[in-house]
Amino acid sequence: MIRDQETLNILLDNISRFVRERLIPNEERVAETDEIPPEIVAEMKAMGLFGLTIPEAFGGSEVTMEEEVLAMFELGKASPAFRSLIGTTVGIGSQGILFDGTDAQKRKYLPRLATGELIASFALTEPGSGSDAASLTTTAVRDGDDYIVNGTKRYITNAPQAGIFTLMARTNPNEKGAGGISAFIVEAGTPGISFGKRDKKMGQKGAHTCDVIFENCRVPAANLIGGVEGRGFKTAMKVLDKGRIHIASICVAVAERMLAEALRYAADRKQFGQAIGEFQLVQAMLADSKAEIYAARCMVLDAARRRDDGLPVVTEASCAKMFASEMCGRVADRAVQIFGGAGYMSEYGIERFYRDVRLFRIYEGTTQVQQLVIARNMLRELR
């Protein structure tokens, strides 16, 4: 749902210019240093990128889902690490507070998230609990006006920079399933929190993850999201539905960037006396990529518009995330193939994208989890 086309056009133009003039020229620097330059972070804050999805009443832009998707189609054309820095704040890190938080929780945290003063992180995954989120073992035991939290969270995006964590923990040990899980806002400086070393990953340098360890960490009961126990899993699922549409839009954007690079290379690179783009087998790879990107883009926009219309989008969000992430991997593979030997060399950047996009098929629910969600919903609707 587009609320004001003129305002949206200004936002998209600003993001596109920022990507072109500031982010893309700094991609190699980020890849080499594993850090996003502080001046880039400051510019992202000044542009209001951290507050895109936060209501205007709390200092944000309050974009609709469709507007968010269109913004990510632009921002996602740069290395995924840049998007990742704002991603958990505009998405899974803040939306739980927005969806289910108390008025006091919203007033306390959302304005600081909107400005980027606080970076939010989403702490769900554990060493023994990933796709099976309902099996998490981190506990939160009520003790007077506090909860005492113990457990370890793994692969937590932006944990080294986070100011707050949206934490999922088990408050009812007798309820082994999803019903025993509650959601908390935990400030990063709380005694009892420690961090593992930064993970060394296949790709996405500049986007940091690490373990977050809670040892007898006292969290005020006032920080129980919504003030009610047992609703954490429902909060997480609502957040992930939105997050899957967001990630699908990033997959589309990165795929468009890779295809643009491959197309330019195919037009310039000559073999056998002509540009390789004139060879039909190369054209087939370009055409397949274009068609799949178009299909994914349409799916993502449709899912976004359905959500804006207030319709259930669990199935559509999973379809979009599954198709777009798998599509992105195929486009990356074709791009490397079109570049040939050059595609295997770091100086051209395509091999970096090839590694970066592999993660899209894993986080926010693996492809296999999306398949289960889609099929189970189909069967449920049939019954």
N, C-alpha and C positions, 0 to 999 in steps of 0.2 A: 504494500500500500504506500503510494507516494503522497506525502502530505503537502509538500511545496516543491514543485519541480525546479523552480529557479534557485531556491536555497540548496537543494540537492545538487544541482549542476555546479554550483560554486564549490561545494564540498568535494565533489568528485574531481573537479579541475585542480583544486589545491593538492589533493592526495596524489593525482597523476603527476603533477609537476614535482612534488616532493620525492616521489619514487624515481623519476627520471633524473633530477638534478642532484639529489642528495643520497638516496639509498643505493641505487645501482653503482654509482662511482665508489661507494665504500664497501661493496660486497667482498672484494678480495681482502681488504683490510680486516674485516670481521672474520673471514675464514682463516686468516693467518694468526690472528691474536686471540681468537675465541672470545672476543669482547665487542659489544656494540659501543661505539665512541660516546662518551658522556654528552658531547654537544648534540649528537643525533637524538639521544634520549630526551634532552631538554627541548629540542624542537618538536618532538612528538607530543610532549606534554603541552607545549604552547599552542599546538594545533588543535588540542582537545581530543586527541585520538584515544586517550584512556577513558574518556567519558562518553563515548559514542552511544552506548546503550543505557546509560544512567539517566533517570528522569530529569527534566529541566529544573524541577523544584529542588533538586540536590546538586545542581551545577553542571549537569550533563547535557547531551544533545538529544537524547531520547529518540534515536532513530527507530523506525519500524524494522521488521525483519527483512523486508525487501530492500529497504535503504541500506541496511547493514551489509547485505549480500552484495549490492552494487559497489559499496565502498571497499569491500574485501576483493572484489574483482580487480580493483585498481591497486590496492596495497599489496596484494598477493603476487604481483608481478616482479617484486624484488625477492631476494633471498628469504626463505621462510622464517629465519631467526628474527627478523625485524617485526613481523606480524606476531610471532610467539611472545614477544615482550609485552605487547598490549593484550594479547589474546585471552589470557586467563583473567585479566581484569575486566575486560568488556564482556567476557563470557562466563565460563564455569566458576571463576573465583568470586564474582560479585553477584551473579544472578540468583543464587540461592538466598542471599540476603534480600534482594529485591522481590523475589517471588513470595518467600515465606517468612521473612524477618519481621520482628516487631517494629512499631513506629520508632521506638527509641534506638533500636539497632540501625535502622535506616538513616536516622538523623546523625548518628555518631560516625558511621563509616562511609556511607555513599558519597558525601561531598569530598572527602579526602581521596577516595578512589577515582572520582571524576577528574581531579586535577593531576593525578599521577603521584601525589604525595605518598600514597600507599599503593603498593603493587600487591594484588591478590593472587593467591595460589590455592589450588584445589587438591586436598589431601584425601584421596580415596584408596588408591592402589597400595597393596602391601606385598611383602615377600611371598606370601602364600595365597594372595587374593588379588586377582586381576580381573579377568572377564567375569568370574564368579564373585561379583562385588558383595553379594549377600553373605559370603563366608568370612568377612573380615573379622579379625580378632582383637584389634585395638579396643581397649575398654575405657569407659568413663563412668566412675563410681561416685555417686552423690555423697558429699561430706559437708553437711551444713549448707552454707551459701556458695559452695564450690563443687566442682566435679574434679576428681583426680584421674588424670588421663595417663595411660601406659600403652605403649605399642610403637611400632615402626611403620612408616609409610615409605614407599619406594617409587623411584622415577618421577618425583614431584617437580613438574615444570615451574621454573622461576623461583624455586625454594630459596636459592642463595640470595635473591633480591627481595623476597616477599616481606611485606609489612604485616599482612594477616593471612591466615590459612582458614579456608572453609574445610573443616575437619569432619570426617565421618567416623563415628566410634560407637561401640555397642554399649548401650546403657542398661539393657535387660539381658543378663546372661542366661536366663531361662528360655528366652526366645532366640532360637538358633538361626532363624531366617531373617528376612528383611525387616520384619516388624520390630526387632530389637535394636535397630540402628537409629541414632540421633545425629543431628548436624550441629556443629558449634563454630563460633568465630573465635579463633585463637590468635592472639597477637604474637608476633615473632619474638619479641623480647621477653616473653613469659619465662620465668625460671623453670627449668626442667626440660626445655627444648634444646636439642643439639642437632648438628647436621653432619652427615657423612661427606666424604670428599666428592667433588663434582664428578659425575659420570663421564667416562670417555665413550663417545658415541660414534656410530658409523658416519653420521652427517649432522647437519644443522648446528655447526659451530656458531657460537654466540647465543644459542638458546640453551640455558643451563638447567640441568636436573640433578637431584641428589636425594639421598635418604633423609627423612626427617624423623628424629627419634624423640619420643615423649617418655620421660621417666619421672613418675610422680609429679606431673605437671598440673598445677592447680588452675583451673579455668572457672571464672565466675559463672554461677548459674544463670546470671543475666545474659550470658553469651550463648545460651542454648537457642538456636535459631527458631523463632516462633514461640519460644517459651514452652514447647510441648515435646515430650520425649516420644520416640518411636516413629517420627515422621521423616527422618533423615534420608532413608532410601528413596522415598517418594520425591523429596526435594532434589536428590541427585539425578533421578530419572528425568524430571522436568528440565533440569539444567542441561542434561546430555542431549535431549531431543533438540533443543535450540543449538547446542554446540555442534551437533552433527551437520546441521544445515550450514553453519559457519565454516566448518572444516571443508565441506564439499565445495563451498565457494572459493576457498583458497586453492583447492585442487584444480579447479577450472582456471584460475588466474595463473598459477605456475605452469600449467600445461600450455596456456596461450603464450606465455613467455618462451618456453622451450620450443614451441612450434615456430614462433617468429624467428628465433635464432637459427633453427634448422632450415627454414625457408631462405633466409638470407645467405646462408652457407651454400645451399644447393644452387642458388642463382649465381654465385660468384665462383665456386670451385669448378675447375674444368678438368675433364678427362676425355681422352679419345677425341679431342678437338672441339668439345662442346661442354656447356654447363651441365653438371650432373643432374640438375633439375629437369633437364630435357629427357632423361631416361625414364621410361614408363614405370619401372619397378621403384624408382625413387618417388615418382609422382604418386604411386599407390600408397606409399607410407605417409606422404604429406596429406593425401586426400582422406585416408582412414583417420588420421589424427584430427583433421579439421571436423569431420563428421561426428566423431566421438565427443569432441569438446563442445560442439553445438548441442548435442543431445544432453550432455551433462549440465550445460548452462541452462537449458530449458527446464530440466528436472529441478534444479536448485531454485530457480525463480518461481516455479509452480509451488514447491513445498513452502517457500517463504511467504508467498501470497496466501496460501491456505492457512498458514499460522496466523498471519495478520487478520484474516477473516474469522478467527476464533475456532477454526475446525481442528479436530484431532489430526496430528501429523506424525505420530509414532512410526507408522509404516513408511510414509513418504520421506521422512528424515533419514530413516535407515536405507531406503532405496537410493536416495541421492548420495549419501555418504559412501555406500558400497560401490555404486557405479562410478562416481567421480574419482574416488581414490584408486580404484583399479584402472580406470581410464588414464589417470595421470601417470601411473607406472608404465603403461604401454606406450604412452607418448614419450616418456623419458627414454625408454629402450630404443624406440625408433629414432629419436634425435641423435643418440650416440651412434647408431648404425649409419645414419646419413652423414654424420661428421667423419665416420670411418676411424682411422688411426688417430686423427686429431681429437675425436670425441673421447678418447681414453686419456688425453693429456689435460693436466689441470689448468693450463693457460687459457683454454677456451671456455671454461666454466661449466660445460655441459655435464662432465663427470661429477661435479659438485652437486648439481641439481639431481642427477641420477641417484646419488646417495641420500640427499635431503628428502626426496619425496617418498622414499621407501617407508618412512614412518607413518605416512598418512593411512596406510592400510592396516595399521596396528592400533594407534591410540584413538580415544573416544569410541571404543568398541571395534574389535577386529572385523575383517570382512566376514569371517565365519559367524561371529555374534550377530552381525546385521542379517545374515541369511536366516538365522534362527528366529530373530525378532520378526522378520517379514513373514516367514512361513507360519509361525505360531499365530500371528495376527490374522492371516488368511484363514486358517482353520477355525479360529475363534469366531470370525465373522460368518463363516459357513454354518457353524452350529447355531 
